[in-house]
Amino acid sequence: MGRRRSIMSEQLKMEVAKDLGILDTVEQEGWGGIKAKDAGNMVKRAIQLAEEAVAKQNK
């Protein structure tokens, strides 16, 4: 099995991690060091950002 291609850019993941206060963990331990709950919160935050971007485009 190959690695799944990331949908989120590395820049977006870092921005979201910073927003959630887990960037230090990512920088020290890598993405595998974050808790499952934090990963879920990252997805929720990314969806929220995407929805806000779409809303701005539609105005």
C-alpha positions, 0 to 999 in steps of 0.5 A: 500500500502506498501512502495516501496523498494529503488533501491539505497542503503542508502550509495549511496543516501548519497554520491549523496546528498553530491555531489549535496550539499543537504546533510545538508538538508537531515540530518536536514529534512530527504529525504522529505525535498529535492526539487523535482528538487533535487530528479531528479538531484539525479536520474540523478547523480546515472544513471551517476555513474552507466554508468561510472561503467559499462564503467570501467567494459567493458574496 
